[in-house]
Amino acid sequence: MLASAYALAAREAADLAVDLSRRAEKLFDAVPKLRAKGAERVIEMLLADDCVGPARAANKPSFPTAVRGVCSIGSLN
């Protein structure tokens, strides 16, 4: 019984990892469409940390524009 629960959890974790990888690739594919300096760095921050707020991401001088561009990534679908 316990082994089947572990197997189910492992399968779900693998499915989530595949989904996360696909989403990360989609973010990196969007970088060339973003014209702001620092957009790639903002995306790297988003992928490296669980939670990146706009204030933290905009810490660098050129980042506010990059943050706005990255936050509008949903329109690039």
C-alpha positions in Angstrom: 0.0 0.0 0.0 2.7 2.4 1.0 4.8 1.5 -2.0 2.0 2.3 -4.4 1.5 5.7 -2.7 5.2 6.4 -3.3 5.0 5.3 -6.9 1.9 7.5 -7.5 3.7 10.5 -5.9 6.8 9.9 -8.0 4.8 9.8 -11.2 3.0 13.0 -10.3 6.3 14.6 -9.5 7.7 13.5 -12.8 4.6 14.9 -14.6 5.1 18.3 -12.8 8.7 18.4 -13.7 7.9 17.9 -17.4 5.3 20.6 -17.2 7.7 23.0 -15.4 10.4 22.3 -18.0 8.0 23.1 -20.8 7.0 26.3 -19.2 10.6 27.4 -18.5 11.4 26.7 -22.2 8.5 28.9 -23.2 9.8 31.7 -21.1 13.3 31.5 -22.6 11.7 31.4 -26.1 10.0 34.7 -25.3 13.3 36.5 -24.4 14.1 37.6 -28.0 10.6 39.1 -28.3 11.3 41.3 -25.3 13.1 44.5 -26.3 14.0 45.7 -22.8 17.6 45.4 -21.5 17.7 42.9 -18.7 14.7 40.9 -19.7 16.8 37.7 -19.9 18.1 38.4 -16.3 14.5 38.9 -15.0 13.5 35.6 -16.6 16.5 33.9 -15.0 15.4 35.4 -11.6 11.9 34.0 -12.1 13.2 30.6 -12.9 15.7 30.5 -10.0 13.5 31.7 -7.2 10.0 30.6 -6.1 8.7 34.2 -5.7 10.1 37.3 -7.4 8.1 40.5 -6.9 8.3 43.4 -9.3 10.0 45.5 -6.7 12.8 43.0 -6.3 13.1 42.3 -10.0 13.3 46.0 -10.7 16.2 46.5 -8.4 18.6 47.3 -11.2 18.3 50.6 -13.2 17.3 48.9 -16.5 15.1 46.3 -15.0 11.8 48.2 -14.6 11.2 48.1 -18.3 12.3 44.5 -18.4 9.9 43.6 -15.6 7.0 45.3 -17.4 7.9 43.4 -20.6 8.2 40.1 -18.8 4.9 40.6 -16.9 3.1 41.1 -20.3 4.5 37.8 -21.6 1.0 36.3 -21.5 0.2 38.4 -24.5 2.9 36.6 -26.5 1.1 33.3 -26.7 
